[in-house]
Amino acid sequence: MVFLDHMIGWPTGGFVGVDMFFVISGFLITGLLLREYDKSGHISAKKFYISRAKRIVPAATLVLVVTVWLSFLAFSGQRAWSIAWDAVASFFFFANWNFALEGTDYFQQGSAVSPLQHYWSLSVEEQFYFVWPWLLLGLLVVFAGFGKKSSARTRAIAGTTIAAISVASFGWALVQSVSSPTLAYFSTVTRTWELGIGALLAVAAPIFSRLAGAARVVMAYVGLSAMIAACFVITPETVWPAPWALLPTLATTLVIASGVGAESRFLWPLTNPVSVYIGNISYSLYLWHFPVIVFGIALFPSAGEAVYFGIAIVGFGLAIAAYHTVERPLWKSPLWVSRGHRAWKAWRSENAREAGLGLLAGASVVTAALVALALTPLLTPRPAIAYEPKDYFADASASEPSTQADALTAEIVAASRATTWPSLTPSIDEIGSNSKVDAWVQDGCLAGERGAEADFTSVAARCVYGDANAPKTAVLVGDSVAISWLPALEDALTNEGWKIHVLTMQQCGFANISLTTSDGSAHPKCDEYHSWVPTEIARLNPQLVVASQTDSTAARVAEGGQAQLQAAVASTLKSFASTERSVVVLPALPRTVALGDCYTAAGSPANCNRPVPEEHRSATSLLSRAAGGATLVQTDSLFCASGTCPIQVAGFVVRADVTHATEAYMRFIAPSVRAILEESVPQLN
């Protein structure tokens, strides 16, 4: 289910397979620890961690090494180095915190997806097991002197402890799933209760071992039905992980409990040979599936649905090969346990045939991949379209095309047809945060940005562009999309006697309505900003107000939706207006794709072409309906032509990420921005 969800987005709740895995893991590991204590009177930490390392590390390391190696072959240097860091975080089991601190949205990735993002769950699990055995052993030792030792007493101590931890974890998850969904998704603290449910089941195993056969059948099929239902009724919009992860976790608990102390012959959907084998290779399959998906879609973006068939074959093939050649042999090896020659000789004898079959499977996968590579039309050599960017804006007397708008359109059309990469500005390795507009990343004029000033009044006081004594004043209002327009506005206005006051705030559009941040958290500073902006505009008394906000603003309205946002846009624009002032609304550039998402060494610029997204059409339509006396400037022609939006135009990369323009491209289109503003703003003529 996880594989299908990551590959094609179906079933919508396929990601709950990870939650089910947490329960299974907590049950198996805690049961192992309790049985050892009952048998020997202690828990060997050395034995436990050696076993975990042999089970987890070899297969995981293989995938990390292969993924990083392929990343440097296929992707830009910047993206490859980012993936290399993700590999370091994954190897040392802090991948979940790495992705959380980066602000990664598991469901709505806004930048190039890391092929190692799925390692977050392994990190959660191992962090739990860094603590749980020691805590359990410590409690058992402390309480050993109080009363007679017995299995029941041991389980009572373990059960009480894990129950308390799980309740606290679940309580915190309830809070953080609403207040900070991204952090809640990746956090070990908000996931511990899922492992704890499995651990509690292990503690209570003696009780379930006495269940009657009929009760087992009912529990098994009710649990299995609920597990399947969870995959379809849960969606990425569901508040997660608490409380709704209770559905798949408790369902998994029922299925496990039904088989405690007895063979589950009646549960044929899970006990048939095919299901058992998939269960055996499930760890290797989980490790390989996401890198295969990311590389497959990146390298074959035009292969259509056939790419999914190929991804499935390669994913399963690599999992089978890795299981038989790396995962199982090293797990069962004498490594770190015995140095005896006989032990290693016996191990080689037992695993030689299995390893050979695994290598055969791996060779078959490689062969299939090479055949697919050869047959995919995208990667076959094609004649390159002659593409020599012309600077129509350098000479006002240029005879072809006749207007600046036509000139830009011609460049956009040429860029959308190009099959070879021109020299890019900024270069592929410079794309990222530093290629966003200078006013944002260098001058710190986006209030509330991480590492920048949160006080929008002090930011506004110093962020004035142009001659401070210029006779005409413009004000730029909105979020990070608004400040992305500044280079074009600066070049278009400041040489004509204008100064520009920048009043922008991170994740806070110009419309006066309560918004959340991108991870769903409350944004009280934004409310303060909305109250302050009209007062500041009145104080500055500008001749021009330019407002802009991201297309995703409607999705972050704290209470309400499109209708409430439209009313807020209308009232806000009205509050900006006066008889001597023009109010202009610049829509966001269409959110399509970042260069890091679509660039591969074997690809072409055509791989990065995208249509104008429906989200952008809807957001622009809302602004149009709400504009009232303000002027909505149609800006799509600055980025797209005939419904197609390329990633670069005339060699200038359009986007620094999915949402924001580069400094270079905004300065490139400044003459066109000036031209369209002249049609709307009387003060410019």
N, C-alpha and C positions, 0 to 999 in steps of 0.2 A: 504493500500500500504506500509506503514511504517512497519507494522507487517510482511508482506511477504518479504520485502527487508531485514530486519534484520534476518529473519529465513532462507531463502533459496537464498538470493541474487538476487531475481527477483520480480518485474521488477528492472532493474539496477538503475533507478532513483527514486525508491520508497521513498527515504529519503526526496524528495521534499515535501512530505506531511507536514513536519514540517514548511516549508516556507509558505504553504497555511494556516496552522493554525495560523501563526503570523498575516497574513492579516485579517483573521476572527476575531481574538482576538482584534486587533487594532480597527476594525470597531465596534464591540459590545461594548467595554468598552468606547471608545470615544463618541459613540452615547448616552450611558447611562449618561455620565457626562454632555454632552450638553443639553440633555432633562431636567436634574435636574436643571441646571442653568437657562434655559428658563422658567421653572415652578416656581422656588423659588427665583431666583436671587442670589443664592450662591451654592457652592459645599461642601457637608459635608464630610470632610476627614475621620472622625470617622466612619460614616455610610459606606463609600466606603471600607475602610480597614477591617472593621468587615465582610462585605459581601464577600470580597476577601478571607479572612482567613477561613470563614466557607465553602466557595466553594472549596478552594485549599488544605488547610492544613490537614484535617482529613484523607481523602483518601490517600494523599501522605505519611503521617506519618505511616499509617497502612502498606503500602508497604515497607517503609524503615525499620520498626521494623521486619517484617517477613523476609525480605531479609537478614538483618544482622544476625538474629537468625539462618536461614538456612545456611548461610555462615560458621558460627562457627561449625555447624554440618557436613558440606560436604567438606569444603576446609581446606587447611593448615592454621595454626594459622596466619602466615604472611599475606597470602592473605585475610583472614577474617578480620584482623585488618585494612588492607588497604581499604576494603569495608566499614568497620565501619567509617573510616574517610570520605569516599565518602558520607556516609549517613549524617554525620554532615554537610558537605559542602552543600549537597542537602537540608537539613532541613532549613538552614539559607540562602538559595538561592544564593550561590556563586559557585555552582557546575561547571558552565561553565569555570570560571577562574581557578578552581582547576584542571580540565582536561587540560586546555590550558597550565598551568604552568608545568604540568607533561609531556607535550609533546605528549599527546595522539593523535594518528592519527585515526580519526573517521573511515576511510576506510581501513587502513592497520595496524591493531593493532599488535604491536610487543611483547606484553606481555599479561598476563592474562587479559581478558576483564572484566571490572567492570559491574556487573548486574545493576548498577545504572547510567551508562553513559548517558542514555537517559534523565536524570533529568537536563541536561545542558539547554535544551530549556525552561523548567519551570523557571530556574534561569534568563535567558535572559528576559523573559516576566515580571517577578515580579520586576526585577531591573528597567525596563522601567516604570512600574506602581508605583514604589517608587518616581519617579520624575515627570512624566507627569501630574497627577492631580494637584500637587502643582504649577507646571509651568503654566498650563492653568489657574488655579484660580488666580494666581498672576498677569498674564497679563490682565485678565478680570477686576480685581480690579483696576489696574493701569490706564487702558484705560476707566474706567467707567466714569471718570470726563470729558472726552473729547467727547462730543456729546451725542445724545440721545440713550438710551439703546434700542436695538432691537435684534431679533433672527438673522437677516441677519448680523448685525454688530458683534455679538458674534461669528458667524461662520467665518466671514472674519478674525477676530483676530486669532481664533484657526487654520484656514487653512493656513494663512501666516506663523504662527509659526511652525507648523508641517512640512510644505513644506520646509522651510529653514533648519530645523533639518534633514529632510529626504535626501535632496540634499547633505548636508555635510556628512552624514553617507554613502550614496551611493558612493560619491567621494572617501572617505577613504577606503571603501570596495574594490573599483576598484584597489587601490594601494596595499592594504594588501593581497588581494586574490592571487596576484602574488608574492609579496615579502615574505609573511609569511602565507602560506595557512592554517596551523594548527590553528594559533592564529585567523586568519580571520574567520574560521569556528565557533569557540566558542565565539568570542568577542561580547559583547553587542553593542559596537560602530558600528561594521560592520553589525549588524542585525537590528538596530533601524529603518532603512528605510523601512523594510518589515512591521513592525508594523505601521510605518507612512503612508504607502499606505492605509492600512485599516482605519486609523484615518482620512485621507483625504477624503475617500469615505463617512465616517460618516458625515463629514462636508458638503459634497456636496449632501447629501441624498435628500434634497428638490428638487433639479434639476432632479434627476433620478426618483423621485416619479411621475413626469409628463410624463414619457415615454409612447408611444403608445404600444399596445399589441404586434403587429408584431415585433417591435424593441426589445422588451423584449425576445421574443422567439429566435430571431437571436443571441442576446447577450448571452443568456443562453447556447445555444448549441455550439456556437463558443468557449465560455469560457470553457465549460465542455470538449470539444474535445481537446482543448489546454492543459488542466490539465492532461488528460489521456496521451496525446502525450509526455508531459514533463516527465512522469514517465518512458517512454521507450527510448526517445532520449538522455536524460541526463544520464551520467555515473559517477562513482567515479573519473574519470580522468578530468571531466569538471571543468574549473576554477570556484571556488565557494567561497562565494555566489554572487559576482558581476563579470561580468554583467549577467550571465546566469540565476540567480534566478528571473530575470525579467519575464521570461516566465511563470512559475507557479504562481507568485504573481499577475501579470496582468491578467492572465486567471481567477484566483480566484476572482479578482475584478469585472470582467465582469459578472460572475455568481451571485455574491452578488448584484450587481447593478441591474440586471434583475428582482430581487424580491423586491426591495425597494418600499414600498408604495402599494403593491398589492400581492395577493396570487399567488404562483407559481405552479398552478395546471398543467400547461403544462410541467413542469420539473419533470416528473414521475421518472426518474432514482434516483433523490434525495429526492422526496417527498413521495415515497411509504412507507408503514408501516415498512418494514424491514430496509430500509435506515434510516428512522427517528429514529428507536430504536437503531441502531448501532451508530447514531449520539449522542443519549442521553447517551450511555454508553462509548462514545469514550474516555473521560478523564480517566476513570478507566481502560479501555482497554489499553490505552497508558502507564499508570503506571505499569500494570502487565505484559505486553507482553515481555519486555526485560529480567526481572529476570526469567520468565518462560523459555525463549529461552536459556539463559545461563545455568541455572540449568538442564534443560532437556538434552541439548547436553553434558554437563559435566557428568551427572549421567548415561546416556544411549548412550555412544559413538558408540556402535556397533549395535544399534537397527535399523540402516538403515533409509529408508524413513518413516517407521512407526512412528519414533519419532516426525516427523513434524506434523503428524495427531494428535498425543497425545498432543503436545505443543499447537496446535490450540484449541483443546477442553478445555484443562486446562486454557489457557489464557482467552478464552471467558467465561468460567464458573466462574473463579475468578472475572472477570470484572463485570459480571451480579450480583454475590453475593455482591461484594463491593458497587456497585451502589445502590442496594436496601436496604442494611443494614447500610452503613456508609455514602457514598457520598451524596445521595439525602436527607435522613432523617436529617442529621446534617446541611446540607445547608438550609433546610426549617425550622429548629428548632428555638425556641425562645432564643437560646444560645446568651449571650452578648447583647440581645435586650430587653427581658422581663423576670422578675423574678416571674411573676404572676403564681400562682398554676393552674389557669384555662387554661392558654396558654400551659403549659406543659401537662396538662391532655388531651387537645384537640389534641396536637401533638402526644402523645402516641396512642391515639385512631385512628388517621388518618394513622399512620405508622406501626401499629402492624401487619396487614396482609401483607403489602409489605415486612417488615423485615422478617416475617416468610417464605415467598417465597424465599427471598434472602438466608436465612440460608439453606433452602432445596437445593437450587442450589449449595451453597458452600459445603454442605455435599456430594452431588453427585459428585462434582469435586474431593474431597478428596478420596472418594471411588474409583473413576476411577483411580486416581493416585496410590492408594495402589494396585489395581488389576494389573496395568501396571508394578509396581515394582515387584510384585510376578511372573509375567509371562515373564519378560525380562531375557533371558538366561545369560546376562552379570552378573547379580547380584545374580544368583543362586549359591550355594556353589559348587566348583569344586575341585578335588584333586590337591593339590599343587605339582608342579614339584620340585623335590629335587634340591635345588640350594645352593651349598656351594662354594663361590668364592675361587679359588686357586691362590696363589701368585706364578705363574710360574717364575717370574722374580727375586725372592729372591735368588734362587740357580741356578747358571749357569749349574749345572750338572743334573738338572731335566730331566727325561727321557721322560716325556709326557706332552705336545706335544714336537716335536723335535726342533722347532725353536720358537723364540719369536713371530714371525708373526702368527704361528699356535696357540700359546698360547693365544694371544689376540683375535684371531678369535673365539677360543673355548669359551672364556668368553663372547664375544658379542653374539654368538649364544645362549648360556645358558641364558643370560640376556633377549634376545628377546622372549624366551619361558617361562620365569618365570611368575607364577600367584600369587605369594605372594611377598610382599616387603621385601628385606633384610634390614639390618641396613645401613643407607645411610650416606655418607660423601660427602659434608656437609649435615646436616639433613634437613628435609623438611622445617623447620622454619628458617633455615639459608640461604636458597636459595634466591638470589636476587643480588643487586648491590655489596654487600660485599663479595659475593662468586666468583666474577670475579677475574682475576689474580691480585696478590698483586702489581705488578709493575704499574698497572693502578689505583687501588682504594686506595692504601696506599702510594706508592712512587710518584704518580703524574707524571708518565712518558708518559702519553698520552697528548700531547700538545693540547690546545684548548678545553679540556674537561671542562664542567661546573664547576666552582669553582677552576679550575687548571690554570696554567700559559698558556697564549696564545702565548708567545714567544718560538717558537720551538727551537731556538738556545740555549737559556739558559737551557731548559729542556734537550736537548741532551747533554749538557756539563756535567750535573750531573748524567745522567742515563747511567752508565756504569756498567755492571755486570761481575763478575769474578775478577781475579787478574789484577790490573792495569798494572803490569809489564809482563803480559803473552806475550809470543812471537808471538802468532797468534791472529788476529783480525777478528771478524765478525760484520756485520752491519745488523740490522733489520729495514726494511722500510715498511711503509704502514699505515693503519688505526687501528681501535680498534680490528679488527680481527687479524691483524699482531701482535699486542702486546699480544694478547691472546696465541700466540705460545711461548712466552718467557719462561715460566717455563719449558717446555719440552726441548727447546733449551739450556737453562741454565744448566739443569741437564745432557744433552747430551754432552755439549762442554766444560764447564768451568773446569771440572776435568781433561780435556785432554790438558790443556795449552792454552785455548782460553779466550779472553775477548769479551764481546758483547756490542756494542754501539747501543742504542735504539733511532731510528729516526722516531717516529710515531706521527701521528696527527689525531685528532678526525674527522671522516667522510671525510677522505682524503686518498683515495687509492694511491698506488704507481705510477700508470700510469699518465703521465704528460698530463692531459686534464682537462679543467675547469669543475668542478662539483658543484652541488647545495647541500645544506644540506637536511636532510630527510624530512623536511617540505616544500621544494621547494625554500628556500631562497638562495640568492647568497652566495658564499663562497670564498671571495677574499683572505683570509689567506691561503687557500689551494693552490691557484696559486703561492703565494709567496713561500710556502713550496716546491712545485714542482720545482721551479727554484733553490732553495737552495740545495736540496738533492744531485744532481750529483756533485756539487762543494764540499760538505762536504765529500762525498765518496772519491773523488780524494784526499782530504786533509788527510783523515785517512788511505787511501791506504790499505784496508782490503784484506785478502785472500778469504773471503766469504761474499757475500751479499745475504740475505734472504728477499724475498719480498712476501707480501700477501695483499689481500684486500677482502672486503665483496662481496658476490655474487650479491648484489643489486646495485653494482656500475654502471652498464649499464643504470639502470633506472634513475640515477641522473646525467647523462651527460648533461651539460648545453645546448650544441648545437650538435645535431647529435644523434647517437645511437650506435649499436653494431659495425658497420664498423669503425666508428671513434675511438671507444674505443680500438678495436683490433689494429689499426695502432698506437695508443698512447702507448699501452702495448709493442708492438714490438720495437718502437723507444726508449722507456724508458729503457727497459732491455738492449738494445744495448749500451745505454749511461753508464750503470753501469759496463759493462764488460771491462776486460783487459786480457792480455796474462797470467798473474800470478794469476788471480782471478776467482773463481767459482761463478756463479749467479744461485741461486735456487729459484724457485717459489713454495710456499706452498698454495694450494687452501684453501678456507675457509672450516670450517666444515659445513656439510649440514644444512641449516636452516629448522628446523622441528617444534618442539614444546617445550615450556618451561614446567618445572615440575608443576608450578602453574596453567598452562592451563589444564593439563590432570589429575592431582592427585585429587582423591576424596576419602573420608573415605570408601566408599563402593566398590571402584574400585581395579584394580590390575596393575602391571607394563605393562601388555599387552595393556592397554588403551593408553599408551604413545608411543607405537611403531609407527613409521611412515616410509613410503618409501622414498628413495632418491628423493627430489623434482626436477622437471624439471628445475627450475631456477638454481639449482646447476649444473646440467648436462650441461646446456647451458653456464654458466660462466666458468666451467672447460674446456669445448671444446674451448671456445674463447682463454683462456690462452694457451692451447695446440697449437693452430694454430699460435699464436703470439710469442711463446717462442723463436724461432730462436736458437741462441747458448746457451741460458739459459736452465737449467734443470727443467722441471716440474715434481714434485714429486706427484705421485698418493697417496693421503692420505685418501681416503674414507674407506679403510680397517681398519683405526684406530678408526672409529666411527660406521661402518655399516658392516653387513654380509648378503650375499644373497639378497641385495637390501633393507634390513630392518635395521632401525636405532633405537636402544632402548634409553631410557632416562637415564639409569644407566648401568654401566658395573662393575662387581665385587664389587658392592656396592658404587662405585664412581659415583656421578651424573655428567653426561656429560656436560650439559649446565646450565649456570647461568641464561640465558634468551633464547629467540629463536635463537639468533645469536652467542653468545659468550660462550666459554668453561669456566668451573670452573678451578680454580687453582689446586684443588686436582686431577682432571682427567688428566690435562696436565702433571702433575708430574708422574702420574701413567703410562702414555704411553711413557715417556721419553726414556726408553730402545728401544722401537720400533722405535721412531723417530731417535735415534742414528743409528739403524740398516739400515733404509732406506736412511739416509744421507750418510752412508759409501759407498753405491752403486753409489752415484752421485758426491761426493766431494773427489777428489784425496788427498787433504790436510789432510783428516781425517784418512787416512791409513798409 
